[in-house]
Amino acid sequence: MIDTDRLIIRPFCQSDLSQVERLLGSQDVMRFSDHGALAPAACQQWLYQAVASTERDAQFGVFAIVLKAGSGAIGYVSLLAGAAYLEKGEVEVGIRLLPDHWGRGIASEAAQAVFSAASGARQDCIIAHVDPGNTSSIRLLERLGFVRRGEIMLPGYDHPDMVFARILADKAAG
């Protein structure tokens, strides 16, 4: 578990299902996803995989973002390795929030906290891929110190995503 000024970032648990359904079932949240909003059964499968991801490795996986002043998950932040398109030493960040929490700096705060908690681990670079139309996420990545690295055409997509990268400071100095 990670504490910030406003947030608790913790592993997901099965009791988060209703919040996951609100998040991943939202057309607004999922509008740039290749599969769109998820049905309840797909949300349940996603939650099962999210819980399992943090059981394997406490620094990497999919983590719930919870407001200290709130009661349930308002989104997630993930650091994941193992995708075929990642190079050695790379992990991928993902962030999603419920729309009523957009524009408050929560995504940035959650990402920075997860990056700090995982610093010194086995990654040299954090990457993110984003739909070119998702200008809010592009601005977030730029504020977090990511630079555009290129494009990637993922299976099932009808257009390429933009790829952004952030070299970790302690790795760049070494």
C-alpha positions, 0 to 999 in steps of 0.5 A, spaced: 500 500 500 502 507 498 500 513 501 500 520 498 497 526 501 490 525 498 490 517 496 491 510 498 494 506 492 492 499 494 491 492 491 484 490 488 480 486 492 474 482 490 469 487 494 471 492 488 467 489 483 462 494 483 467 500 482 470 496 477 464 495 473 462 503 474 469 504 471 470 499 466 463 499 464 463 507 462 463 509 455 467 516 457 472 512 461 473 507 455 472 511 449 479 510 447 479 503 448 480 498 442 474 494 445 470 499 448 466 499 455 466 492 458 460 488 460 459 486 467 462 479 466 468 482 463 469 487 469 469 481 473 475 477 469 479 484 469 478 484 477 480 477 477 487 478 473 488 485 477 488 481 484 492 476 481 497 481 478 499 484 485 499 477 488 505 475 484 509 482 485 508 487 490 511 493 486 508 491 479 501 490 477 494 493 477 493 497 483 486 501 486 486 508 487 482 510 493 481 517 495 483 518 503 476 522 504 472 516 500 470 509 500 471 506 494 476 505 488 476 511 483 480 508 478 487 504 477 494 505 476 498 499 473 505 498 472 506 491 468 511 488 464 511 482 459 508 484 453 511 482 447 512 489 445 516 491 451 523 491 451 528 488 456 528 493 462 521 496 460 514 496 464 508 499 461 504 504 465 496 505 465 491 509 468 484 510 468 479 514 473 472 515 473 470 522 470 468 525 476 475 525 478 478 528 472 482 534 472 484 534 479 491 531 479 489 525 481 492 521 475 499 524 476 499 523 483 498 516 483 503 515 477 508 518 481 507 515 487 507 508 483 514 510 480 517 512 486 515 505 490 518 501 484 524 505 483 530 501 483 527 495 481 528 491 475 526 497 470 530 502 466 524 505 462 517 506 463 512 506 457 505 508 455 501 507 449 495 512 448 490 513 442 492 520 438 485 523 440 486 522 447 489 529 448 488 529 456 492 523 457 498 525 452 498 532 456 498 528 463 504 523 460 508 530 458 507 533 465 510 526 468 516 527 464 514 522 458 517 524 451 514 521 444 518 515 442 514 513 436 508 509 434 505 502 435 500 498 431 497 493 436 493 487 434 485 488 433 487 496 433 485 499 426 490 505 427 496 506 431 497 508 438 502 513 440 508 511 444 511 515 450 517 513 454 520 516 461 527 514 462 528 513 470 533 518 472 537 513 477 538 509 471 540 514 466 545 517 471 548 510 472 
